[in-house]
Amino acid sequence: MLTQITEFLNRGGPALWAIAALSVLTLALILWKLWTLWRLGLWRRSRAEEALSLWAKGDTGSATSLLANRPGLRARTLHAAMQARLTLPDLDARDEAARHARAALQETRTGLRALDLVVTIAPLIGLLGTVLGMIDAFQALQETGNRADPAALAGGIWEALLTTAAGMGVAIPASIGLSWFDSLSDSLAHDLEDLATRLFTLPLPAENTRAA
């Protein structure tokens, strides 16, 4: 099996080997990104909603304690916003909440630049491999002249076209993954804005109003 794969990659030359390396990198990036987003609690919202419900009832201590030391992005951002609301003037508290929200969103975008690079260069490497392969094929045709074997020429051309197909085969799933991760980041941005807006529209308990 390994020998067959090596022979197949050798047909496409260095360009196909480079695309194969990019395919492994793409898969690793997507799996790592999924694990990272799961670890950051991107799909978990219930704890932040529960804390906001406690805050609305005036139980600010339980609300902040519920979110303390939580790894989730929503929990961390809402906790920081609550702490800022309790200790800073309103305008400064909003700025502090926005700063933490931007940091959380930046975490969701870590690694996406590399995936975007794969989307850009994989088809270009494939095209480069095809061009180089076509050059070799037509050089062979020139050398053989009218003794050229059409079957051999066709074989050289399809081998050259392998790299273009491979490059597109890597770029398409990478582009799908990139678009999906972008949509997840946009969804989180909406959620963080919604949580912050609801938090700052709720009145502070009487014992905390002097801090605001």
VMD Tcl script that draws the C-alpha trace (Angstrom):
set ca {
  {0.00 0.00 0.00}
  {2.76 2.40 0.95}
  {4.63 1.53 -2.25}
  {1.55 2.26 -4.37}
  {1.07 5.62 -2.69}
  {4.74 6.49 -3.22}
  {4.54 5.53 -6.90}
  {1.41 7.63 -7.33}
  {3.04 10.66 -5.72}
  {6.17 10.20 -7.80}
  {4.06 10.47 -10.95}
  {3.12 14.00 -10.02}
  {6.64 14.97 -9.02}
  {7.59 17.40 -6.24}
  {4.35 19.37 -6.66}
  {2.22 16.36 -5.80}
  {4.41 15.59 -2.79}
  {3.96 19.18 -1.62}
  {0.18 18.93 -2.05}
  {0.18 15.65 -0.11}
  {1.99 17.42 2.73}
  {-0.57 20.23 2.58}
  {-3.41 17.70 2.79}
  {-1.95 16.25 5.99}
  {-1.47 19.77 7.38}
  {-5.06 20.68 6.48}
  {-6.49 17.65 8.22}
  {-4.34 18.30 11.29}
  {-5.41 21.96 11.39}
  {-9.11 21.13 11.15}
  {-8.94 18.45 13.84}
  {-6.85 20.69 16.11}
  {-9.27 23.57 15.58}
  {-12.28 21.42 16.42}
  {-10.60 20.21 19.61}
  {-9.60 23.75 20.57}
  {-13.09 25.13 20.04}
  {-14.61 22.29 22.02}
  {-12.14 22.90 24.85}
  {-13.06 26.60 24.80}
  {-16.72 25.70 25.15}
  {-17.86 27.23 21.88}
  {-20.98 25.06 21.87}
  {-21.77 25.53 25.57}
  {-24.02 28.42 26.54}
  {-26.13 27.18 29.46}
  {-23.78 28.27 32.26}
  {-23.61 31.85 30.99}
  {-27.40 31.96 30.73}
  {-27.75 30.60 34.26}
  {-25.34 33.20 35.63}
  {-27.20 35.98 33.83}
  {-30.44 34.72 35.31}
  {-28.93 34.85 38.82}
  {-27.67 38.38 38.12}
  {-31.16 39.44 37.03}
  {-32.48 38.20 40.39}
  {-29.93 40.38 42.19}
  {-27.68 37.52 43.28}
  {-24.46 38.95 41.86}
  {-22.24 36.90 44.14}
  {-23.62 33.57 42.95}
  {-23.57 34.77 39.35}
  {-19.89 35.63 39.42}
  {-18.98 32.54 41.44}
  {-20.73 30.31 38.92}
  {-18.52 31.64 36.13}
  {-15.26 31.92 38.06}
  {-12.35 29.90 36.63}
  {-14.48 28.51 33.81}
  {-12.61 27.85 30.54}
  {-15.54 28.59 28.24}
  {-15.30 31.74 26.15}
  {-18.81 32.93 27.02}
  {-18.29 32.21 30.72}
  {-14.94 33.97 30.84}
  {-16.14 37.01 28.94}
  {-19.35 37.35 30.92}
  {-17.48 36.90 34.20}
  {-15.06 39.68 33.26}
  {-17.98 41.91 32.27}
  {-19.72 41.24 35.58}
  {-16.58 42.02 37.55}
  {-16.13 45.22 35.59}
  {-19.77 46.18 36.13}
  {-19.35 45.75 39.88}
  {-16.10 47.68 40.22}
  {-15.91 50.27 37.44}
  {-17.99 53.17 36.15}
  {-20.43 52.13 33.46}
  {-18.47 53.44 30.49}
  {-15.20 51.91 31.67}
  {-16.98 48.64 32.42}
  {-18.33 48.50 28.87}
  {-14.86 49.10 27.47}
  {-13.43 46.35 29.65}
  {-16.15 43.93 28.56}
  {-15.49 44.78 24.92}
  {-11.76 44.16 25.42}
  {-12.38 40.69 26.81}
  {-14.84 39.93 24.03}
  {-12.28 40.86 21.38}
  {-9.72 38.61 23.08}
  {-12.20 35.72 23.09}
  {-12.97 36.19 19.41}
  {-9.27 36.28 18.61}
  {-8.89 32.88 20.26}
  {-11.50 31.42 17.92}
  {-9.55 32.70 14.91}
  {-6.21 31.22 15.93}
  {-4.94 28.96 13.14}
  {-7.34 30.22 10.50}
  {-4.63 32.17 8.71}
  {-2.77 28.92 8.07}
  {-5.95 27.33 6.71}
  {-6.51 30.37 4.49}
  {-2.95 29.99 3.20}
  {-3.64 26.37 2.26}
  {-6.76 27.46 0.34}
  {-4.65 29.95 -1.60}
  {-1.49 28.00 -2.38}
  {-2.76 24.43 -2.89}
  {-4.36 25.19 -6.30}
  {-1.33 27.28 -7.28}
  {1.08 24.44 -6.50}
  {-1.17 22.10 -8.46}
  {-1.19 24.46 -11.42}
  {2.57 24.84 -11.23}
  {2.96 21.06 -11.27}
  {0.68 20.80 -14.28}
  {2.59 23.47 -16.20}
  {5.92 21.81 -15.47}
  {4.50 18.42 -16.45}
  {3.14 19.79 -19.73}
  {6.51 21.33 -20.49}
  {8.17 17.94 -19.99}
  {5.53 16.24 -22.16}
  {5.95 18.65 -25.06}
  {9.73 18.50 -24.79}
  {9.49 14.75 -25.17}
  {7.18 15.24 -28.15}
  {9.68 17.62 -29.77}
  {12.54 15.18 -29.28}
  {10.70 12.25 -30.79}
  {9.26 14.24 -33.69}
  {6.96 12.23 -35.95}
  {7.90 9.05 -34.08}
  {5.95 10.22 -31.04}
  {3.65 7.69 -29.41}
  {0.24 9.32 -28.82}
  {-0.43 6.97 -25.90}
  {2.80 7.97 -24.18}
  {2.03 11.65 -24.78}
  {-1.48 11.24 -23.34}
  {-0.01 9.47 -20.34}
  {2.37 12.34 -19.69}
  {-0.44 14.87 -19.95}
  {-2.79 13.12 -17.52}
  {0.03 12.69 -15.05}
  {0.69 16.42 -15.31}
  {-2.98 17.16 -14.70}
  {-2.91 15.10 -11.51}
  {-1.41 17.95 -9.56}
  {-4.16 20.39 -10.55}
  {-6.84 17.94 -9.45}
  {-4.97 17.20 -6.22}
  {-4.51 20.89 -5.44}
  {-8.22 21.54 -5.89}
  {-9.01 18.42 -3.85}
  {-7.09 19.90 -0.92}
  {-8.26 23.50 -1.35}
  {-11.99 22.70 -1.48}
  {-12.32 21.01 1.95}
  {-9.91 23.57 3.42}
  {-12.15 26.35 2.09}
  {-15.25 24.65 3.51}
  {-13.57 24.32 6.90}
  {-12.40 27.93 6.84}
  {-15.90 29.21 6.02}
  {-17.41 27.09 8.78}
  {-14.93 28.28 11.40}
  {-15.56 31.86 10.30}
  {-19.29 31.34 10.77}
  {-18.69 29.92 14.26}
  {-16.64 32.99 15.15}
  {-19.39 35.28 13.86}
  {-21.97 33.35 15.87}
  {-19.88 33.70 19.02}
  {-19.52 37.45 18.39}
  {-23.30 37.74 18.24}
  {-23.71 35.73 21.45}
  {-21.13 37.80 23.34}
  {-22.75 41.03 22.20}
  {-26.15 39.70 23.27}
  {-24.91 38.64 26.71}
  {-23.14 41.94 27.30}
  {-26.15 43.98 26.20}
  {-28.46 42.06 28.50}
  {-26.00 42.40 31.38}
  {-25.60 46.15 31.06}
  {-29.33 46.76 30.70}
  {-30.00 45.02 34.02}
  {-29.92 47.30 37.07}
  {-27.28 46.78 39.71}
  {-28.39 45.70 43.17}
  {-28.61 48.54 45.66}
  {-25.45 47.52 47.53}
  {-23.44 47.77 44.31}
  {-24.76 51.00 42.87}
  {-22.10 53.12 44.51}
  {-19.41 51.29 42.44}
  {-21.13 52.07 39.21}
}
mol new
graphics top color blue
foreach p $ca { graphics top sphere $p radius 0.5 }
foreach p [lrange $ca 0 end-1] q [lrange $ca 1 end] { graphics top cylinder $p $q radius 0.2 }
display resetview
